[in-house]
Amino acid sequence: MAEHLHTQPEIDKLTGTATTGHEWDGIKELNTPLPRWWLWTFYATIVWALGYWVIYPAIPLISSHTTGIAGYSSRADVAVEIAKLQTQRNAQAAGLADASFEQIKASPDLLRIALARGKAAFGDNCSPCHGTGATGGPGFPNLVDDDWLWGGKPEEIQKTILHGIRWEANPETRVGNMPAFGKTGMLKREEIADVVEYVRSLAKLDVERTANIAKGKEVFAANCASCHGDAGKGNQELGAPDLTDQIWLYGSSRQAMTEGLVNGRGASMPAWGGRLDPVTIKALVVYVGSLGGGQ
């Protein structure tokens, strides 16, 4: 590609417009000025931008920003609207603060308000882990069934929400870890394999024919029964799940069971007592209990 520069502008014969003096492979560039309306629009946008910088917060500084002579802030407007909404909600939910869970369930108006407020709080704070439908996932409990690790009564749900599970920042948090039997050397590989098959037999799952179920039962009695009970029915005071109901937080495959015994289990849940107000927590308790698994 060749570019030729001309010292004198050339007039294009077809359009009568002067060229810029640039030519590429025989194609000459016309020196066509921009339309005046376009130029004035462009200048107007520059003036508008300069005016915006002066009137509204726009220019970032080291630790803050210019406030503008108008003193306007969309963030402040949002804060005012949120405060109004909170005041409105507090007025609607005034009766929830002093009402017991039994009184809330017995009052159609209080129950409606509690469910609406609890659903909103669940969507904002709980659904990222438990899902929008509260059906949970691997490591996150399903809240719509009737299988509760720490109890499904309103007072028990409230304690779990307030203080969390294995949440070190809260001294009243629920605590109940499953030891890493394999990693710590408490159980040998063959003992873990045997107890896995025994637990599968408790849950009516398929069992390998060559498994030593009797040996697995002995290992279970010596290491697992203290938390899960002699019959494997679990213990809600410790958060130990029922191993006979075929509801598995981490899955019922041999791999999942073995992984739990080898590495232990100790997932945590935040303590919401310092994040949500008491009325919202009470509404959240009512909502969670209404999903189908409340006791």
Backbone as CSV, one residue per row, in Angstrom:
resi,resn,N_x,N_y,N_z,CA_x,CA_y,CA_z,C_x,C_y,C_z
1,MET,0.862,-1.175,0.000,0.000,0.000,0.000,0.902,1.230,0.000
2,ALA,0.631,2.162,-0.863,1.463,3.359,-0.969,0.665,4.571,-0.578
3,GLU,1.286,5.532,0.126,0.633,6.772,0.552,1.410,7.939,-0.056
4,HIS,0.691,8.837,-0.716,1.335,9.978,-1.352,0.832,11.256,-0.703
5,LEU,1.728,12.155,-0.356,1.394,13.436,0.251,1.541,14.540,-0.799
6,HIS,0.545,15.401,-0.911,0.582,16.512,-1.854,0.699,17.824,-1.075
7,THR,1.500,18.731,-1.572,1.691,20.017,-0.896,0.502,20.941,-1.080
8,GLN,-0.193,20.859,-2.210,-1.338,21.699,-2.487,-2.611,20.856,-2.514
9,PRO,-3.688,21.340,-1.868,-4.948,20.583,-1.903,-5.439,20.410,-3.329
10,GLU,-5.961,19.291,-3.618,-6.502,18.996,-4.944,-8.018,19.017,-4.862
11,ILE,-8.645,19.579,-5.876,-10.111,19.639,-5.900,-10.630,18.401,-6.609
12,ASP,-11.489,17.671,-5.916,-12.092,16.498,-6.524,-13.062,16.921,-7.622
13,LYS,-12.875,16.397,-8.803,-13.683,16.799,-9.953,-15.145,16.407,-9.801
14,LEU,-15.408,15.286,-9.188,-16.778,14.798,-9.099,-17.603,15.585,-8.076
15,THR,-17.005,15.885,-6.913,-17.754,16.550,-5.840,-17.425,18.020,-5.703
16,GLY,-16.290,18.427,-6.260,-15.870,19.815,-6.113,-15.318,20.130,-4.747
17,THR,-15.010,19.097,-3.956,-14.487,19.257,-2.601,-12.985,19.071,-2.605
18,ALA,-12.301,19.896,-1.811,-10.845,19.764,-1.725,-10.488,18.481,-1.002
19,THR,-9.385,17.903,-1.379,-8.894,16.702,-0.702,-7.941,17.098,0.413
20,THR,-7.677,16.137,1.299,-6.751,16.404,2.409,-5.301,16.271,1.988
21,GLY,-5.087,15.737,0.807,-3.723,15.514,0.371,-3.240,14.101,0.631
22,HIS,-4.130,13.252,1.190,-3.780,11.863,1.459,-4.393,10.958,0.388
23,GLU,-3.611,10.034,-0.076,-4.074,9.110,-1.095,-3.542,7.720,-0.799
24,TRP,-4.445,6.731,-0.823,-4.075,5.336,-0.589,-4.530,4.502,-1.783
25,ASP,-3.586,3.965,-2.494,-3.900,3.097,-3.625,-4.907,3.742,-4.579
26,GLY,-4.709,5.020,-4.837,-5.576,5.709,-5.773,-6.845,6.256,-5.180
27,ILE,-7.073,5.993,-3.885,-8.277,6.502,-3.223,-7.892,7.762,-2.460
28,LYS,-8.538,8.883,-2.792,-8.209,10.159,-2.186,-9.224,10.507,-1.104
29,GLU,-8.730,11.090,-0.011,-9.573,11.466,1.122,-10.076,12.889,0.932
30,LEU,-11.400,13.053,0.979,-12.002,14.373,0.835,-11.959,15.117,2.169
31,ASN,-11.725,16.394,2.090,-11.702,17.237,3.279,-13.112,17.789,3.507
32,THR,-14.004,16.888,3.939,-15.401,17.255,4.150,-15.608,17.649,5.608
33,PRO,-15.972,18.864,5.901,-16.148,19.294,7.293,-17.363,18.621,7.923
34,LEU,-17.320,18.493,9.254,-18.451,17.925,9.983,-19.634,18.873,9.904
35,PRO,-20.861,18.343,9.923,-22.043,19.220,9.907,-22.036,20.134,11.135
36,ARG,-22.514,21.352,10.963,-22.505,22.300,12.072,-23.384,21.829,13.238
37,TRP,-24.521,21.202,12.897,-25.376,20.731,13.980,-24.659,19.697,14.835
38,TRP,-23.813,18.868,14.195,-23.083,17.849,14.943,-22.037,18.514,15.840
39,LEU,-21.327,19.511,15.288,-20.312,20.205,16.073,-20.935,20.912,17.280
40,TRP,-22.079,21.618,17.053,-22.710,22.317,18.165,-23.211,21.325,19.238
41,THR,-23.692,20.175,18.783,-24.115,19.144,19.748,-22.921,18.655,20.565
42,PHE,-21.805,18.449,19.893,-20.594,18.002,20.572,-20.130,19.039,21.597
43,TYR,-20.139,20.325,21.182,-19.731,21.384,22.117,-20.700,21.458,23.304
44,ALA,-21.975,21.249,23.030,-22.981,21.309,24.097,-22.745,20.208,25.133
45,THR,-22.357,19.018,24.656,-22.087,17.938,25.608,-20.893,18.268,26.496
46,ILE,-19.903,18.962,25.942,-18.748,19.367,26.750,-19.182,20.361,27.821
47,VAL,-20.001,21.343,27.416,-20.502,22.320,28.384,-21.346,21.630,29.449
48,TRP,-22.177,20.675,29.009,-23.022,19.918,29.949,-22.161,19.165,30.961
49,ALA,-21.098,18.513,30.486,-20.228,17.759,31.379,-19.564,18.669,32.400
50,LEU,-19.071,19.829,31.934,-18.438,20.772,32.856,-19.435,21.263,33.908
51,GLY,-20.671,21.560,33.462,-21.699,21.990,34.401,-22.054,20.902,35.397
52,TYR,-22.093,19.640,34.912,-22.417,18.515,35.790,-21.357,18.367,36.870
53,TRP,-20.090,18.515,36.495,-18.998,18.413,37.464,-19.145,19.449,38.576
54,VAL,-19.650,20.630,38.212,-19.770,21.706,39.192,-21.000,21.518,40.081
55,ILE,-22.108,21.104,39.487,-23.379,21.049,40.216,-23.525,19.778,41.041
56,TYR,-23.107,18.622,40.489,-23.323,17.350,41.148,-22.006,16.720,41.608
57,PRO,-22.069,15.777,42.557,-20.854,15.052,42.942,-20.328,14.270,41.744
58,ALA,-19.073,14.507,41.392,-18.588,13.873,40.170,-17.114,13.538,40.193
59,ILE,-16.291,14.358,40.843,-14.843,14.205,40.730,-14.305,13.478,41.961
60,PRO,-13.698,12.308,41.792,-13.141,11.591,42.945,-11.896,12.287,43.489
61,LEU,-11.793,12.300,44.816,-10.626,12.833,45.488,-9.878,11.692,46.181
62,ILE,-8.909,12.013,47.018,-8.104,10.958,47.653,-8.954,10.107,48.592
63,SER,-9.735,10.745,49.438,-10.524,9.983,50.417,-12.027,10.213,50.286
64,SER,-12.464,11.094,49.370,-13.898,11.306,49.189,-14.153,11.753,47.744
65,HIS,-15.002,12.763,47.564,-15.317,13.254,46.222,-15.892,14.656,46.341
66,THR,-15.951,15.348,45.222,-16.575,16.671,45.242,-18.074,16.512,45.461
67,THR,-18.644,17.375,46.273,-20.072,17.254,46.611,-20.970,18.006,45.646
68,GLY,-20.432,18.981,44.904,-21.249,19.752,43.977,-22.047,20.825,44.688
69,ILE,-22.317,21.913,43.989,-23.023,23.022,44.621,-24.486,22.687,44.919
70,ALA,-25.043,21.695,44.227,-26.436,21.303,44.491,-26.544,20.423,45.721
71,GLY,-25.426,19.785,46.116,-25.452,18.918,47.290,-26.304,17.680,47.120
72,TYR,-26.590,17.293,45.890,-27.455,16.138,45.628,-26.658,14.841,45.684
73,SER,-27.301,13.788,46.169,-26.671,12.469,46.199,-27.736,11.405,46.023
74,SER,-27.615,10.598,44.984,-28.574,9.509,44.776,-28.483,8.489,45.907
75,ARG,-27.269,8.319,46.473,-27.115,7.398,47.596,-27.937,7.882,48.795
76,ALA,-27.927,9.210,49.028,-28.707,9.755,50.132,-30.204,9.559,49.889
77,ASP,-30.635,9.707,48.639,-32.048,9.480,48.309,-32.451,8.039,48.596
78,VAL,-31.581,7.117,48.207,-31.872,5.706,48.460,-31.958,5.435,49.963
79,ALA,-31.037,6.033,50.733,-31.046,5.849,52.180,-32.348,6.365,52.788
80,VAL,-32.828,7.499,52.285,-34.087,8.053,52.788,-35.253,7.129,52.455
81,GLU,-35.283,6.604,51.229,-36.362,5.695,50.831,-36.334,4.407,51.646
82,ILE,-35.126,3.892,51.903,-35.011,2.676,52.713,-35.495,2.937,54.130
83,ALA,-35.151,4.111,54.670,-35.596,4.455,56.016,-37.126,4.542,56.075
84,LYS,-37.739,5.124,55.040,-39.200,5.202,54.989,-39.817,3.810,54.942
85,LEU,-39.222,2.948,54.096,-39.735,1.585,53.980,-39.587,0.838,55.295
86,GLN,-38.444,1.041,55.974,-38.224,0.370,57.249,-39.225,0.842,58.290
87,THR,-39.524,2.139,58.289,-40.518,2.676,59.221,-41.896,2.077,58.953
88,GLN,-42.234,1.963,57.668,-43.518,1.376,57.296,-43.595,-0.083,57.720
89,ARG,-42.506,-0.815,57.472,-42.491,-2.231,57.847,-42.555,-2.401,59.363
90,ASN,-41.845,-1.542,60.084,-41.862,-1.637,61.548,-43.259,-1.387,62.094
91,ALA,-43.976,-0.456,61.458,-45.337,-0.176,61.896,-46.244,-1.385,61.646
92,GLN,-46.068,-2.018,60.485,-46.882,-3.186,60.165,-46.557,-4.364,61.071
93,ALA,-45.278,-4.481,61.448,-44.834,-5.631,62.226,-44.736,-5.331,63.717
94,ALA,-45.373,-4.240,64.149,-45.261,-3.848,65.552,-45.722,-4.958,66.485
95,GLY,-46.740,-5.686,66.076,-47.253,-6.736,66.944,-46.375,-7.961,67.042
96,LEU,-45.447,-8.125,66.093,-44.590,-9.314,66.115,-43.601,-9.297,67.265
97,ALA,-43.161,-8.114,67.659,-42.104,-8.019,68.666,-42.517,-8.666,69.987
98,ASP,-43.752,-8.454,70.413,-44.197,-8.945,71.716,-44.985,-10.247,71.628
99,ALA,-45.354,-10.657,70.443,-46.166,-11.866,70.299,-45.299,-13.114,70.345
100,SER,-45.827,-14.160,70.942,-45.130,-15.449,70.948,-45.355,-16.136,69.608
101,PHE,-44.606,-17.204,69.372,-44.773,-17.930,68.117,-46.181,-18.533,68.025
102,GLU,-46.714,-18.963,69.155,-48.061,-19.523,69.153,-49.092,-18.451,68.813
103,GLN,-48.897,-17.250,69.350,-49.826,-16.154,69.065,-49.739,-15.710,67.606
104,ILE,-48.539,-15.726,67.054,-48.376,-15.356,65.643,-49.105,-16.356,64.754
105,LYS,-48.943,-17.632,65.031,-49.609,-18.652,64.220,-51.126,-18.584,64.367
106,ALA,-51.600,-18.133,65.529,-53.045,-18.080,65.767,-53.679,-16.833,65.175
107,SER,-52.871,-15.827,64.822,-53.406,-14.572,64.276,-53.154,-14.516,62.773
108,PRO,-54.203,-14.521,61.960,-54.014,-14.474,60.499,-53.230,-13.240,60.045
109,ASP,-53.492,-12.077,60.680,-52.796,-10.858,60.270,-51.311,-10.922,60.621
110,LEU,-50.995,-11.321,61.849,-49.596,-11.415,62.260,-48.861,-12.483,61.452
111,LEU,-49.537,-13.579,61.176,-48.910,-14.655,60.414,-48.604,-14.195,58.991
112,ARG,-49.540,-13.473,58.392,-49.321,-12.969,57.035,-48.119,-12.024,56.989
113,ILE,-48.055,-11.118,57.962,-46.943,-10.167,58.003,-45.620,-10.886,58.259
114,ALA,-45.633,-11.848,59.172,-44.408,-12.585,59.496,-43.910,-13.388,58.296
115,LEU,-44.822,-14.019,57.584,-44.419,-14.812,56.422,-43.855,-13.928,55.319
116,ALA,-44.488,-12.766,55.102,-44.007,-11.859,54.056,-42.633,-11.305,54.405
117,ARG,-42.468,-10.890,55.644,-41.180,-10.330,56.068,-40.112,-11.420,56.122
118,GLY,-40.493,-12.599,56.584,-39.533,-13.700,56.654,-39.086,-14.158,55.280
119,LYS,-40.007,-14.185,54.324,-39.651,-14.585,52.963,-38.658,-13.609,52.356
120,ALA,-38.883,-12.305,52.575,-37.957,-11.295,52.052,-36.580,-11.444,52.697
121,ALA,-36.548,-11.661,54.009,-35.275,-11.820,54.711,-34.561,-13.087,54.265
122,PHE,-35.322,-14.135,54.009,-34.717,-15.389,53.541,-34.075,-15.196,52.171
123,GLY,-34.791,-14.512,51.273,-34.250,-14.281,49.939,-32.990,-13.450,49.955
124,ASP,-32.922,-12.484,50.880,-31.756,-11.601,50.944,-30.558,-12.252,51.622
125,ASN,-30.798,-13.132,52.590,-29.707,-13.600,53.441,-29.454,-15.106,53.414
126,CYS,-30.474,-15.898,53.171,-30.351,-17.352,53.325,-30.306,-18.115,52.002
127,SER,-30.961,-17.569,50.977,-31.066,-18.295,49.708,-29.720,-18.562,49.024
128,PRO,-28.681,-17.723,49.201,-27.406,-18.068,48.550,-26.875,-19.436,48.942
129,CYS,-27.182,-19.901,50.148,-26.720,-21.228,50.582,-27.828,-22.280,50.464
130,HIS,-29.019,-21.940,50.942,-30.106,-22.923,50.989,-30.942,-22.959,49.711
131,GLY,-30.691,-22.028,48.778,-31.446,-22.004,47.537,-32.711,-21.179,47.669
132,THR,-33.190,-20.645,46.546,-34.393,-19.821,46.582,-35.612,-20.613,47.028
133,GLY,-35.613,-21.908,46.751,-36.711,-22.756,47.187,-36.449,-23.439,48.504
134,ALA,-35.312,-23.134,49.145,-34.926,-23.669,50.454,-34.703,-25.172,50.433
135,THR,-34.442,-25.727,49.247,-34.226,-27.174,49.160,-32.770,-27.558,49.387
136,GLY,-31.910,-26.579,49.606,-30.528,-26.867,49.969,-29.712,-27.480,48.853
137,GLY,-28.654,-28.164,49.233,-27.730,-28.798,48.303,-26.668,-29.524,49.103
138,PRO,-25.681,-30.115,48.461,-24.623,-30.820,49.194,-23.946,-29.912,50.222
139,GLY,-24.084,-30.260,51.499,-23.509,-29.459,52.568,-24.419,-28.382,53.106
140,PHE,-25.566,-28.141,52.440,-26.514,-27.115,52.870,-27.870,-27.781,53.085
141,PRO,-28.386,-27.797,54.316,-29.598,-28.547,54.633,-30.823,-28.133,53.830
142,ASN,-31.648,-29.105,53.533,-32.953,-28.895,52.922,-33.913,-28.464,54.035
143,LEU,-34.540,-27.298,53.886,-35.402,-26.770,54.935,-36.877,-27.066,54.706
144,VAL,-37.189,-27.798,53.652,-38.604,-28.086,53.364,-38.982,-29.505,53.749
145,ASP,-38.013,-30.299,54.195,-38.369,-31.630,54.675,-38.547,-31.575,56.196
146,ASP,-38.668,-32.704,56.831,-38.873,-32.739,58.285,-37.668,-33.370,58.974
147,ASP,-36.495,-33.137,58.413,-35.271,-33.695,58.981,-34.418,-32.528,59.489
148,TRP,-34.329,-32.390,60.790,-33.644,-31.249,61.399,-32.442,-31.709,62.200
149,LEU,-31.280,-31.167,61.876,-30.066,-31.524,62.614,-30.100,-30.990,64.043
150,TRP,-30.638,-29.791,64.227,-30.623,-29.146,65.538,-32.032,-28.919,66.082
151,GLY,-33.030,-29.530,65.478,-34.397,-29.384,65.951,-35.189,-28.409,65.110
152,GLY,-36.465,-28.708,64.888,-37.301,-27.896,64.028,-38.391,-27.131,64.742
153,LYS,-38.354,-27.084,66.091,-39.317,-26.257,66.818,-38.915,-24.783,66.683
154,PRO,-39.886,-23.861,66.780,-39.562,-22.435,66.587,-38.407,-21.951,67.459
155,GLU,-38.402,-22.345,68.729,-37.343,-21.898,69.630,-35.985,-22.443,69.206
156,GLU,-35.963,-23.656,68.661,-34.700,-24.260,68.219,-34.205,-23.614,66.928
157,ILE,-35.139,-23.340,66.012,-34.772,-22.637,64.773,-34.243,-21.246,65.104
158,GLN,-34.892,-20.578,66.051,-34.474,-19.233,66.444,-33.052,-19.256,67.014
159,LYS,-32.744,-20.230,67.842,-31.401,-20.325,68.416,-30.363,-20.544,67.327
160,THR,-30.682,-21.383,66.365,-29.752,-21.641,65.266,-29.507,-20.375,64.457
161,ILE,-30.563,-19.631,64.158,-30.410,-18.409,63.375,-29.646,-17.348,64.169
162,LEU,-29.964,-17.212,65.445,-29.331,-16.188,66.275,-27.830,-16.411,66.432
163,HIS,-27.455,-17.641,66.741,-26.068,-17.911,67.140,-25.257,-18.663,66.101
164,GLY,-25.912,-19.155,65.062,-25.175,-19.840,64.013,-24.722,-21.235,64.408
165,ILE,-24.003,-21.850,63.489,-23.475,-23.199,63.714,-21.969,-23.165,63.486
166,ARG,-21.242,-23.534,64.519,-19.767,-23.524,64.470,-19.239,-22.155,64.027
167,TRP,-19.888,-21.114,64.502,-19.500,-19.741,64.158,-18.659,-19.199,65.307
168,GLU,-17.363,-19.193,65.120,-16.442,-18.898,66.207,-16.651,-17.516,66.818
169,ALA,-17.148,-16.574,66.038,-17.332,-15.218,66.551,-18.457,-15.125,67.575
170,ASN,-19.297,-16.159,67.681,-20.408,-16.144,68.622,-20.179,-17.214,69.688
171,PRO,-20.037,-16.826,70.941,-19.733,-17.812,71.988,-20.862,-18.799,72.245
172,GLU,-22.091,-18.470,71.834,-23.228,-19.360,72.056,-23.575,-20.184,70.825
173,THR,-22.690,-20.187,69.856,-22.965,-20.925,68.627,-23.127,-22.413,68.901
174,ARG,-23.843,-23.072,68.030,-23.997,-24.520,68.153,-22.702,-25.195,67.712
175,VAL,-22.279,-26.180,68.475,-21.011,-26.863,68.197,-21.250,-28.363,68.151
176,GLY,-20.718,-29.011,67.138,-20.835,-30.456,67.030,-20.126,-30.952,65.788
177,ASN,-18.825,-31.018,65.837,-18.065,-31.455,64.671,-17.978,-32.971,64.599
178,MET,-17.882,-33.472,63.386,-17.608,-34.896,63.190,-16.104,-35.069,63.026
179,PRO,-15.473,-35.907,63.847,-14.007,-36.039,63.783,-13.522,-36.592,62.451
180,ALA,-12.287,-36.265,62.119,-11.646,-36.824,60.928,-10.991,-38.144,61.332
181,PHE,-11.786,-39.215,61.339,-11.304,-40.497,61.840,-10.119,-41.031,61.039
182,GLY,-10.158,-40.821,59.734,-9.069,-41.337,58.915,-7.835,-40.474,58.960
183,LYS,-8.005,-39.167,58.844,-6.858,-38.250,58.806,-6.081,-38.271,60.111
184,THR,-6.787,-38.423,61.233,-6.124,-38.424,62.528,-5.606,-39.807,62.930
185,GLY,-5.939,-40.817,62.148,-5.477,-42.167,62.459,-6.315,-42.877,63.497
186,MET,-7.493,-42.316,63.816,-8.357,-42.968,64.805,-8.913,-44.283,64.266
187,LEU,-9.134,-44.343,62.970,-9.616,-45.569,62.342,-8.723,-45.918,61.164
188,LYS,-8.549,-47.208,60.947,-7.783,-47.675,59.804,-8.682,-47.713,58.571
189,ARG,-8.050,-47.828,57.418,-8.799,-47.814,56.168,-9.844,-48.924,56.123
190,GLU,-9.465,-50.120,56.542,-10.417,-51.236,56.491,-11.555,-51.051,57.492
191,GLU,-11.262,-50.416,58.622,-12.315,-50.150,59.611,-13.313,-49.136,59.050
192,ILE,-12.809,-48.129,58.348,-13.699,-47.145,57.730,-14.579,-47.815,56.679
193,ALA,-13.987,-48.687,55.880,-14.759,-49.396,54.859,-15.864,-50.232,55.496
194,ASP,-15.546,-50.889,56.616,-16.538,-51.727,57.286,-17.672,-50.896,57.880
195,VAL,-17.328,-49.778,58.525,-18.375,-48.978,59.158,-19.239,-48.287,58.099
196,VAL,-18.679,-47.971,56.944,-19.475,-47.415,55.850,-20.551,-48.403,55.436
197,GLU,-20.188,-49.649,55.285,-21.169,-50.657,54.876,-22.206,-50.888,55.961
198,TYR,-21.774,-50.823,57.226,-22.738,-50.985,58.323,-23.752,-49.850,58.315
199,VAL,-23.272,-48.609,58.133,-24.174,-47.459,58.090,-25.114,-47.574,56.893
200,ARG,-24.620,-48.054,55.785,-25.485,-48.246,54.624,-26.578,-49.268,54.928
201,SER,-26.253,-50.270,55.725,-27.262,-51.260,56.091,-28.332,-50.642,56.991
202,LEU,-27.928,-49.685,57.844,-28.902,-49.006,58.701,-29.888,-48.192,57.865
203,ALA,-29.387,-47.626,56.771,-30.214,-46.780,55.918,-30.916,-47.553,54.814
204,LYS,-30.829,-48.869,54.858,-31.465,-49.724,53.847,-30.885,-49.463,52.449
205,LEU,-29.601,-49.146,52.371,-28.920,-48.957,51.098,-28.191,-50.241,50.721
206,ASP,-27.787,-50.343,49.447,-27.112,-51.558,49.021,-25.782,-51.722,49.758
207,VAL,-25.458,-52.962,50.078,-24.250,-53.285,50.833,-23.433,-54.297,50.051
208,GLU,-22.135,-54.111,50.046,-21.266,-55.070,49.358,-21.305,-56.424,50.069
209,ARG,-21.384,-57.477,49.278,-21.519,-58.817,49.850,-20.302,-59.214,50.672
210,THR,-19.158,-58.704,50.272,-17.929,-59.098,50.968,-17.660,-58.252,52.207
211,ALA,-18.539,-57.300,52.499,-18.306,-56.406,53.636,-18.461,-57.150,54.959
212,ASN,-17.668,-56.723,55.940,-17.740,-57.297,57.281,-18.677,-56.417,58.110
213,ILE,-19.983,-56.686,58.011,-20.973,-55.860,58.683,-20.813,-55.952,60.198
214,ALA,-20.509,-57.133,60.701,-20.356,-57.311,62.142,-19.200,-56.459,62.675
215,LYS,-18.111,-56.443,61.942,-16.974,-55.622,62.350,-17.336,-54.137,62.265
216,GLY,-18.058,-53.758,61.219,-18.489,-52.370,61.088,-19.381,-51.939,62.238
217,LYS,-20.231,-52.855,62.708,-21.095,-52.549,63.847,-20.270,-52.301,65.099
218,GLU,-19.211,-53.079,65.291,-18.333,-52.891,66.448,-17.626,-51.528,66.376
219,VAL,-17.135,-51.199,65.198,-16.461,-49.908,65.023,-17.444,-48.761,65.275
220,PHE,-18.675,-48.915,64.787,-19.702,-47.889,64.985,-19.992,-47.704,66.468
221,ALA,-20.162,-48.797,67.182,-20.476,-48.730,68.608,-19.359,-48.053,69.398
222,ALA,-18.120,-48.274,68.994,-16.982,-47.734,69.732,-16.688,-46.284,69.387
223,ASN,-17.070,-45.838,68.191,-16.647,-44.511,67.735,-17.775,-43.568,67.332
224,CYS,-18.909,-44.114,66.914,-19.959,-43.275,66.328,-21.218,-43.186,67.184
225,ALA,-21.486,-44.223,67.965,-22.733,-44.280,68.714,-22.849,-43.178,69.756
226,SER,-21.741,-42.670,70.244,-21.795,-41.621,71.266,-22.484,-40.366,70.751
227,CYS,-22.460,-40.127,69.461,-23.137,-38.968,68.869,-24.410,-39.376,68.131
228,HIS,-24.319,-40.411,67.324,-25.447,-40.808,66.484,-26.406,-41.765,67.176
229,GLY,-26.055,-42.248,68.372,-26.910,-43.175,69.086,-26.632,-44.610,68.690
230,ASP,-26.970,-45.528,69.562,-26.703,-46.943,69.303,-27.400,-47.440,68.040
231,ALA,-28.596,-46.910,67.756,-29.353,-47.343,66.581,-29.130,-46.414,65.386
232,GLY,-28.254,-45.411,65.540,-27.975,-44.501,64.435,-29.060,-43.473,64.194
233,LYS,-29.907,-43.200,65.193,-31.032,-42.279,65.023,-30.644,-40.812,65.188
234,GLY,-29.393,-40.553,65.534,-28.923,-39.186,65.636,-29.208,-38.538,66.973
235,ASN,-28.738,-37.289,67.121,-28.908,-36.543,68.367,-28.948,-35.056,68.011
236,GLN,-30.126,-34.433,68.129,-30.279,-33.036,67.744,-29.529,-32.087,68.668
237,GLU,-29.241,-32.491,69.874,-28.475,-31.632,70.780,-27.036,-31.464,70.292
238,LEU,-26.546,-32.433,69.552,-25.185,-32.379,69.031,-25.143,-32.079,67.534
239,GLY,-26.309,-31.998,66.928,-26.343,-31.805,65.482,-25.946,-33.055,64.721
240,ALA,-26.034,-34.209,65.369,-25.659,-35.476,64.738,-26.848,-36.011,63.949
241,PRO,-26.714,-36.215,62.651,-27.857,-36.605,61.823,-28.321,-38.038,62.067
242,ASP,-29.579,-38.264,61.760,-30.166,-39.600,61.756,-29.616,-40.335,60.540
243,LEU,-28.977,-41.479,60.761,-28.349,-42.230,59.676,-29.269,-43.297,59.090
244,THR,-30.518,-43.327,59.542,-31.424,-44.388,59.088,-32.531,-43.891,58.170
245,ASP,-32.618,-42.573,57.967,-33.782,-42.019,57.255,-33.532,-41.772,55.771
246,GLN,-32.346,-42.104,55.268,-32.000,-41.945,53.857,-31.996,-40.488,53.404
247,ILE,-31.830,-39.567,54.354,-31.656,-38.151,54.028,-30.216,-37.807,54.352
248,TRP,-29.451,-37.481,53.306,-28.009,-37.321,53.483,-27.575,-35.921,53.054
249,LEU,-26.940,-35.218,53.979,-26.530,-33.843,53.720,-25.440,-33.763,52.664
250,TYR,-24.549,-34.735,52.643,-23.434,-34.725,51.700,-23.539,-35.838,50.653
251,GLY,-24.654,-36.524,50.615,-24.825,-37.595,49.646,-24.653,-38.958,50.294
252,SER,-25.281,-39.971,49.705,-25.278,-41.320,50.287,-24.352,-42.278,49.544
253,SER,-23.524,-41.769,48.647,-22.597,-42.668,47.947,-21.503,-43.135,48.895
254,ARG,-20.877,-44.236,48.568,-19.774,-44.738,49.385,-18.640,-43.718,49.442
255,GLN,-18.405,-43.057,48.329,-17.338,-42.058,48.291,-17.620,-40.921,49.266
256,ALA,-18.881,-40.433,49.299,-19.228,-39.337,50.198,-19.122,-39.764,51.654
257,MET,-19.591,-40.987,51.955,-19.513,-41.479,53.324,-18.060,-41.659,53.763
258,THR,-17.279,-42.228,52.880,-15.873,-42.441,53.204,-15.151,-41.118,53.403
259,GLU,-15.436,-40.163,52.552,-14.808,-38.846,52.675,-15.148,-38.207,54.017
260,GLY,-16.396,-38.357,54.462,-16.795,-37.799,55.748,-16.058,-38.434,56.903
261,LEU,-15.875,-39.739,56.848,-15.170,-40.437,57.922,-13.671,-40.130,57.904
262,VAL,-13.125,-39.974,56.727,-11.686,-39.710,56.621,-11.362,-38.278,57.032
263,ASN,-12.100,-37.304,56.483,-11.771,-35.887,56.685,-12.643,-35.174,57.710
264,GLY,-13.704,-35.825,58.172,-14.599,-35.186,59.117,-15.566,-34.237,58.422
265,ARG,-16.531,-33.724,59.192,-17.494,-32.758,58.685,-17.619,-31.627,59.696
266,GLY,-17.633,-30.400,59.218,-17.745,-29.272,60.141,-18.130,-27.985,59.454
267,ALA,-19.145,-28.027,58.595,-19.587,-26.812,57.911,-20.164,-25.820,58.914
268,SER,-20.124,-24.553,58.577,-20.586,-23.518,59.499,-21.726,-22.702,58.892
269,MET,-22.488,-22.065,59.786,-23.556,-21.152,59.388,-23.371,-19.858,60.170
270,PRO,-23.494,-18.695,59.545,-23.291,-17.426,60.261,-24.299,-17.228,61.385
271,ALA,-23.886,-16.466,62.382,-24.794,-16.037,63.439,-25.455,-14.740,62.992
272,TRP,-26.770,-14.768,62.854,-27.484,-13.606,62.316,-27.975,-12.674,63.407
273,GLY,-27.692,-13.003,64.661,-28.164,-12.173,65.756,-27.633,-10.753,65.707
274,GLY,-26.411,-10.567,65.244,-25.839,-9.240,65.160,-26.038,-8.568,63.823
275,ARG,-26.718,-9.248,62.909,-26.905,-8.708,61.561,-28.356,-8.346,61.274
276,LEU,-29.279,-9.095,61.849,-30.698,-8.842,61.617,-31.357,-8.441,62.931
277,ASP,-32.367,-7.568,62.860,-33.057,-7.138,64.072,-33.943,-8.262,64.595
278,PRO,-34.316,-8.218,65.872,-35.087,-9.313,66.490,-36.399,-9.624,65.789
279,VAL,-37.110,-8.585,65.309,-38.397,-8.814,64.638,-38.191,-9.570,63.334
280,THR,-37.154,-9.196,62.581,-36.873,-9.888,61.327,-36.502,-11.342,61.589
281,ILE,-35.717,-11.594,62.634,-35.341,-12.963,62.964,-36.576,-13.775,63.355
282,LYS,-37.460,-13.168,64.122,-38.687,-13.888,64.509,-39.520,-14.218,63.273
283,ALA,-39.633,-13.247,62.350,-40.370,-13.505,61.111,-39.693,-14.582,60.285
284,LEU,-38.372,-14.580,60.273,-37.626,-15.590,59.537,-37.856,-16.974,60.125
285,VAL,-37.942,-17.067,61.442,-38.233,-18.348,62.103,-39.599,-18.873,61.667
286,VAL,-40.587,-17.981,61.655,-41.941,-18.378,61.259,-41.948,-18.840,59.802
287,TYR,-41.247,-18.116,58.964,-41.224,-18.471,57.532,-40.542,-19.820,57.309
288,VAL,-39.375,-20.017,57.907,-38.657,-21.276,57.735,-39.477,-22.442,58.265
289,GLY,-40.144,-22.224,59.410,-40.970,-23.287,59.959,-42.187,-23.617,59.124
290,SER,-42.593,-22.669,58.252,-43.775,-22.890,57.423,-43.460,-23.586,56.106
291,LEU,-42.186,-23.799,55.817,-41.798,-24.339,54.519,-42.148,-25.816,54.363
292,GLY,-42.555,-26.447,55.432,-42.960,-27.846,55.332,-42.254,-28.728,56.328
293,GLY,-41.268,-28.165,57.019,-40.508,-28.997,57.943,-40.560,-28.530,59.379
294,GLY,-41.408,-27.575,59.707,-41.477,-27.111,61.083,-42.075,-28.177,61.993
295,GLN,-41.621,-28.222,63.224,-42.119,-29.238,64.151,-42.987,-28.595,65.226
